[in-house]
Amino acid sequence: MKQPAYYVGLMSGTSADAIDVVAVDFLEQKLRLIGSHSVPLPHSLRHQIHTLATPNHNEIDSLGELDQALGELFAAAINELLHKHNLAPSDIVAIGSHGQTIRHRPPQTTQYPFTLQIGDPNIIAERTGITTVADFRRRDMAAGGQGAPLVPAFHRALFQSTDVDRVIINIGGMANITWLPKHGAATGFDTGPGNVLMDAWILKNQQKAYDANGDWASSGTLDKTLLSQLLKQPFFALTPPKSTGREAFNLEWLESEIQQLTYKPNAEDVQMTLLALTATTICDCIRSLTQNLCEVFVCGGGAYNKRLMDELQQQLPQSKVASTASLGIAPEWIEAIAFAWLAKQTMNRQSGNLCEVTGARKEVILGGVYFA
């Protein structure tokens, strides 16, 4: 009998609301989700992440301490997953840890592009006793790429069909799409904000972490003037490959845009407009790729925002919009599974990036390996 060949994927996204951990079996060339676990990030750490993600002074000590704190938290979440599902460290080939992004400066924004994810993989390997693969994005940047998004390669491996064109929309803090034509090369890129602005605005005005089902947005009215102004942000005019983060889309930017209006909009109208901004920028990008009938599947936390899903469907009447649950995988686990898959690629010395997506000169093996 073959020994288990499981991989663990760990994801802490731009929203910084929780750590998602999965164990996945790739033995039979078919993905099987063995177990999953989610741990909310403590409010104090979430605040530290958001603070560090905004350029400021005296950041080095904060970065070093948060790197260690997240490493300990990530390792604890993995050990909880193993205990919850009766798995031993020896059952796991490797952990793929995305880490927590605190700065992303793609090529069009600076002379020396860089991306930085923290959550010390040395600690993860030491505390779990499992080989850990981390720091996936910087090798793609070294090859001339954006370093993001990386999940389209996984989307292609898992979801591409020879019968129908598909689009996979990932709506986390930021949003990205993967275009999977039935014939031709896959591609993808960041479209702009996903939940990041909606989450920031409702936290400021209602002290809630997110707008459940988009209910607060539904109580407001679209402000077309504000939407038009927000759409002037330079990122939206860039041609792919492109990626973005909190550096471009954050509460401070939003408030500065609102202050330029000649009137004060209602808070709920702003929330509805932010929802429309997310939906509009996603759908505009999809229409730039195809005008034809295609299947559209949504993953990430945005898949649970009913009003956002309705808005996507209204703007894409030629397609049926559904969550990836329709394909057999709950939307909240897709990214964590993707990093388990990327760890498998790395351990097998196979590439994990798509040049058509990131703009890299060549496909490369991603990440650094921290042996148990």
C-alpha positions as CSV (number, residue, x, y, z in Angstrom):
1,M,0.0,0.0,0.0
2,K,1.3,3.5,-0.9
3,Q,2.1,5.8,1.9
4,P,0.0,9.0,2.1
5,A,1.4,11.8,0.0
6,Y,-0.6,14.7,1.4
7,Y,0.3,18.4,1.1
8,V,-0.8,21.2,3.4
9,G,-1.7,24.6,2.0
10,L,-1.8,27.7,4.2
11,M,-3.3,31.0,3.1
12,S,-3.6,34.4,4.8
13,G,-5.0,36.8,2.3
14,T,-5.1,40.6,1.8
15,S,-8.2,40.9,4.1
16,A,-6.1,39.5,7.0
17,D,-9.3,38.1,8.6
18,A,-8.3,34.5,9.0
19,I,-5.8,31.7,8.4
20,D,-7.1,29.0,6.1
21,V,-5.4,25.6,6.2
22,V,-6.1,22.5,4.1
23,A,-4.7,19.0,3.7
24,V,-4.9,17.7,0.1
25,D,-4.2,14.3,-1.5
26,F,-2.6,14.5,-5.0
27,L,-1.6,10.8,-5.2
28,E,-4.0,9.7,-7.9
29,Q,-3.6,12.8,-10.0
30,K,-6.9,13.9,-8.7
31,L,-7.4,16.5,-6.0
32,R,-9.0,15.2,-2.8
33,L,-9.5,17.5,0.1
34,I,-8.6,15.5,3.2
35,G,-9.4,18.2,5.8
36,S,-9.7,21.9,6.4
37,H,-9.3,24.3,9.3
38,S,-9.8,28.1,9.7
39,V,-8.4,30.2,12.5
40,P,-9.6,33.9,12.9
41,L,-6.7,36.3,13.1
42,P,-6.7,38.1,16.5
43,H,-7.8,41.7,16.1
44,S,-4.5,43.0,17.5
45,L,-2.5,41.2,14.8
46,R,-4.9,42.2,12.1
47,H,-4.4,45.8,13.1
48,Q,-0.7,45.3,13.0
49,I,-0.9,43.8,9.5
50,H,-3.0,46.7,8.2
51,T,-0.7,49.2,9.8
52,L,2.4,47.7,8.4
53,A,0.8,47.3,4.9
54,T,0.5,51.1,4.9
55,P,3.9,52.8,4.4
56,N,5.0,54.6,7.6
57,H,8.0,55.2,9.8
58,N,9.9,52.8,12.2
59,E,8.7,49.7,10.3
60,I,11.6,47.3,10.7
61,D,11.0,46.3,14.3
62,S,7.3,45.9,13.6
63,L,8.0,43.8,10.6
64,G,10.5,41.5,12.5
65,E,8.1,41.0,15.4
66,L,5.1,40.4,13.2
67,D,7.0,38.0,11.0
68,Q,7.7,35.8,14.1
69,A,4.2,36.2,15.6
70,L,2.6,35.1,12.4
71,G,5.0,32.2,12.0
72,E,4.0,30.9,15.4
73,L,0.3,31.4,14.6
74,F,0.6,29.7,11.2
75,A,2.4,26.7,12.7
76,A,-0.2,26.4,15.5
77,A,-3.0,26.4,12.9
78,I,-1.3,23.6,10.9
79,N,-0.8,21.5,14.1
80,E,-4.5,22.1,14.9
81,L,-5.4,20.8,11.4
82,L,-3.3,17.7,11.9
83,H,-4.9,17.0,15.3
84,K,-8.4,17.7,14.0
85,H,-8.1,15.2,11.2
86,N,-5.8,12.6,12.9
87,L,-2.9,13.3,10.6
88,A,0.8,12.8,11.5
89,P,3.6,15.1,10.3
90,S,5.0,12.0,8.5
91,D,1.8,11.9,6.4
92,I,2.6,15.3,4.9
93,V,5.2,15.8,2.1
94,A,5.3,19.5,2.5
95,I,3.5,22.7,3.6
96,G,2.9,25.5,1.1
97,S,2.7,28.8,2.9
98,H,1.6,31.9,1.0
99,G,2.5,34.1,4.0
100,Q,0.9,37.5,4.8
101,T,1.5,40.1,2.1
102,I,2.6,43.4,3.7
103,R,3.9,45.2,0.6
104,H,3.6,44.6,-3.2
105,R,5.4,46.8,-5.6
106,P,5.1,45.4,-9.1
107,P,7.3,46.5,-12.0
108,Q,5.2,49.5,-13.2
109,T,5.3,51.1,-9.7
110,T,9.1,51.3,-8.9
111,Q,12.6,51.0,-10.3
112,Y,13.3,47.9,-8.2
113,P,10.1,45.8,-8.0
114,F,9.6,43.7,-4.9
115,T,6.9,41.8,-3.0
116,L,7.1,40.8,0.6
117,Q,5.2,38.1,2.5
118,I,5.9,37.4,6.1
119,G,5.2,34.5,8.6
120,D,8.6,33.0,9.2
121,P,8.8,29.6,7.4
122,N,11.7,28.6,9.7
123,I,9.3,28.6,12.6
124,I,6.6,26.7,10.6
125,A,9.1,23.9,9.7
126,E,10.5,23.8,13.3
127,R,7.1,23.8,15.1
128,T,5.4,21.3,12.8
129,G,8.3,19.0,11.9
130,I,7.2,19.3,8.2
131,T,9.2,20.6,5.3
132,T,7.8,24.0,4.4
133,V,7.8,25.8,1.0
134,A,7.3,29.6,1.2
135,D,8.2,32.9,-0.5
136,F,6.6,31.8,-3.8
137,R,6.3,35.2,-5.5
138,R,9.8,36.6,-5.6
139,R,11.3,34.0,-8.0
140,D,8.6,35.0,-10.5
141,M,9.6,38.7,-10.0
142,A,13.3,37.7,-10.5
143,A,12.2,36.3,-13.9
144,G,10.7,39.6,-14.8
145,G,7.1,38.9,-13.7
146,Q,4.6,40.6,-11.4
147,G,4.9,37.9,-8.8
148,A,1.0,37.8,-8.9
149,P,-1.4,36.4,-9.3
150,L,-0.1,32.8,-8.9
151,V,-3.4,30.9,-8.5
152,P,-4.2,30.9,-12.3
153,A,-1.7,28.1,-12.9
154,F,-3.7,26.0,-10.3
155,H,-7.0,27.1,-11.8
156,R,-5.8,25.8,-15.2
157,A,-4.7,22.5,-13.8
158,L,-7.9,22.0,-11.9
159,F,-10.7,23.7,-13.8
160,Q,-9.9,24.0,-17.5
161,S,-12.4,22.2,-19.8
162,T,-12.0,21.1,-23.4
163,D,-15.8,21.6,-23.9
164,V,-16.5,25.1,-22.7
165,D,-14.7,28.5,-22.0
166,R,-14.5,29.3,-18.3
167,V,-13.6,32.3,-16.2
168,I,-12.6,31.8,-12.5
169,I,-13.0,34.9,-10.4
170,N,-11.2,35.1,-7.1
171,I,-12.6,37.8,-4.8
172,G,-10.5,38.2,-1.7
173,G,-9.2,41.5,-0.5
174,M,-8.2,42.1,-4.1
175,A,-9.8,40.4,-7.1
176,N,-8.3,38.5,-9.9
177,I,-9.6,36.6,-12.9
178,T,-8.3,33.5,-14.7
179,W,-9.4,33.1,-18.4
180,L,-9.6,29.4,-19.3
181,P,-10.5,29.0,-23.0
182,K,-11.4,25.6,-24.2
183,H,-8.8,26.1,-27.0
184,G,-5.7,28.3,-26.4
185,A,-3.6,29.5,-23.5
186,A,-4.9,30.4,-20.1
187,T,-4.3,33.9,-18.8
188,G,-5.2,36.0,-15.8
189,F,-4.5,39.2,-13.9
190,D,-5.7,41.3,-10.9
191,T,-8.7,43.4,-11.7
192,G,-8.5,45.7,-8.7
193,P,-10.2,45.8,-5.3
194,G,-12.3,42.8,-4.2
195,N,-13.5,43.1,-0.7
196,V,-10.8,45.4,0.7
197,L,-12.6,48.7,0.3
198,M,-16.1,47.4,1.3
199,D,-14.5,45.8,4.4
200,A,-12.7,49.0,5.3
201,W,-15.7,51.2,4.9
202,I,-18.1,49.1,6.9
203,L,-15.5,48.7,9.7
204,K,-15.1,52.5,9.9
205,N,-18.9,53.2,9.8
206,Q,-20.5,50.2,11.5
207,Q,-17.6,48.5,13.3
208,K,-18.3,45.3,11.4
209,A,-15.5,43.2,9.7
210,Y,-17.5,42.7,6.5
211,D,-20.9,43.4,4.9
212,A,-22.7,40.0,5.3
213,N,-24.6,39.1,2.1
214,G,-24.0,42.7,1.0
215,D,-27.0,43.7,3.1
216,W,-25.7,47.2,4.0
217,A,-24.8,47.9,0.4
218,S,-28.3,46.8,-0.7
219,S,-29.7,49.5,1.6
220,G,-27.9,52.2,-0.4
221,T,-28.1,53.6,-3.9
222,L,-25.3,53.6,-6.5
223,D,-23.5,57.0,-6.6
224,K,-22.6,57.2,-10.3
225,T,-20.5,60.3,-9.8
226,L,-18.4,58.7,-7.2
227,L,-18.1,55.5,-9.2
228,S,-16.9,57.4,-12.2
229,Q,-14.3,59.1,-10.1
230,L,-13.0,55.9,-8.5
231,L,-12.7,54.3,-12.0
232,K,-10.1,57.0,-12.9
233,Q,-7.6,55.3,-10.6
234,P,-4.6,54.6,-12.9
235,F,-4.4,50.9,-12.2
236,F,-7.6,50.3,-14.1
237,A,-6.1,51.7,-17.3
238,L,-3.1,49.4,-17.2
239,T,-2.9,46.5,-19.7
240,P,-2.1,43.0,-18.4
241,P,0.0,41.6,-16.9
242,K,-0.8,43.6,-13.8
243,S,-1.2,43.1,-10.1
244,T,-2.1,45.4,-7.2
245,G,-2.6,45.5,-3.4
246,R,-3.4,47.7,-0.4
247,E,-0.8,50.2,-1.5
248,A,-3.2,51.4,-4.2
249,F,-6.6,50.6,-2.7
250,N,-7.1,51.5,0.9
251,L,-9.3,53.6,3.2
252,E,-7.1,56.6,3.0
253,W,-7.3,56.6,-0.8
254,L,-11.1,56.2,-0.7
255,E,-11.6,59.0,1.7
256,S,-9.4,61.3,-0.3
257,E,-11.6,60.6,-3.4
258,I,-14.8,61.2,-1.4
259,Q,-13.4,64.5,-0.2
260,Q,-13.1,65.7,-3.8
261,L,-16.9,65.5,-4.2
262,T,-18.9,68.7,-3.9
263,Y,-21.3,66.9,-1.6
264,K,-21.2,64.4,1.2
265,P,-22.6,61.0,0.2
266,N,-24.5,58.8,2.5
267,A,-22.4,56.0,4.0
268,E,-24.6,53.3,2.7
269,D,-24.5,54.8,-0.8
270,V,-20.7,54.7,-0.7
271,Q,-20.9,51.0,0.3
272,M,-23.2,50.2,-2.7
273,T,-20.8,52.1,-5.0
274,L,-17.8,50.2,-3.7
275,L,-19.7,46.9,-4.4
276,A,-20.4,48.2,-7.9
277,L,-16.7,49.2,-8.4
278,T,-15.7,45.6,-7.6
279,A,-18.3,44.1,-9.9
280,T,-17.8,46.6,-12.7
281,T,-14.0,46.3,-12.9
282,I,-14.2,42.5,-12.8
283,C,-16.9,42.3,-15.6
284,D,-15.1,44.9,-17.7
285,C,-12.0,42.7,-17.7
286,I,-14.0,39.6,-18.6
287,R,-15.6,41.4,-21.5
288,S,-12.2,42.5,-22.7
289,L,-11.3,38.8,-23.0
290,T,-14.5,37.4,-24.5
291,Q,-18.0,38.5,-25.6
292,N,-19.1,34.9,-25.9
293,L,-21.0,32.5,-23.7
294,C,-18.8,31.1,-21.0
295,E,-19.0,29.6,-17.5
296,V,-18.2,31.9,-14.6
297,F,-17.2,30.5,-11.2
298,V,-16.4,32.6,-8.2
299,C,-14.1,31.7,-5.3
300,G,-12.9,33.6,-2.2
301,G,-15.0,35.4,0.4
302,G,-16.7,37.4,-2.2
303,A,-18.6,34.3,-3.3
304,Y,-20.7,34.6,-0.1
305,N,-21.7,38.2,-0.8
306,K,-25.2,37.6,-2.3
307,R,-25.6,41.2,-3.6
308,L,-22.2,41.1,-5.2
309,M,-23.0,37.8,-6.9
310,D,-26.3,39.2,-8.1
311,E,-24.4,42.2,-9.5
312,L,-22.0,40.0,-11.4
313,Q,-24.8,38.1,-12.9
314,Q,-26.6,41.2,-14.0
315,Q,-23.5,42.5,-15.7
316,L,-22.8,39.2,-17.4
317,P,-26.2,38.2,-18.7
318,Q,-24.7,35.9,-21.3
319,S,-23.1,33.6,-18.6
320,K,-24.3,31.7,-15.6
321,V,-22.4,32.9,-12.5
322,A,-21.9,30.4,-9.7
323,S,-19.5,29.6,-6.9
324,T,-16.8,27.0,-7.3
325,A,-18.9,24.8,-5.0
326,S,-20.6,23.9,-8.3
327,L,-17.3,22.4,-9.3
328,G,-17.0,20.4,-6.1
329,I,-14.7,22.8,-4.0
330,A,-16.0,25.3,-1.5
331,P,-14.9,28.8,-2.5
332,E,-13.2,29.6,0.8
333,W,-10.6,26.8,0.4
334,I,-9.5,27.4,-3.2
335,E,-6.5,29.6,-2.4
336,A,-5.2,27.4,0.4
337,I,-5.5,24.4,-1.9
338,A,-3.6,26.3,-4.6
339,F,-0.6,26.8,-2.3
340,A,-0.6,23.1,-1.4
341,W,-0.5,22.5,-5.2
342,L,2.3,25.0,-5.6
343,A,4.3,23.3,-2.9
344,K,3.8,20.0,-4.8
345,Q,5.1,21.7,-7.9
346,T,8.1,23.0,-6.1
347,M,9.0,19.7,-4.4
348,N,8.7,17.9,-7.8
349,R,10.9,20.6,-9.3
350,Q,8.1,21.8,-11.6
351,S,7.2,25.3,-12.5
352,G,4.3,27.1,-10.8
353,N,3.9,30.3,-12.7
354,L,2.2,31.2,-16.0
355,C,4.1,33.7,-18.1
356,E,0.9,34.8,-19.8
357,V,-0.4,35.8,-16.4
358,T,2.6,37.3,-14.6
359,G,4.7,38.5,-17.5
360,A,7.7,36.5,-16.5
361,R,10.3,35.7,-19.2
362,K,10.0,32.0,-18.5
363,E,8.3,29.5,-16.3
364,V,10.3,28.9,-13.1
365,I,10.2,26.7,-9.9
366,L,8.8,28.9,-7.2
367,G,9.6,29.3,-3.5
368,G,12.2,28.5,-1.0
369,V,12.3,25.1,0.7
370,Y,12.8,24.9,4.5
371,F,13.4,21.3,5.3
372,A,12.0,19.7,8.5
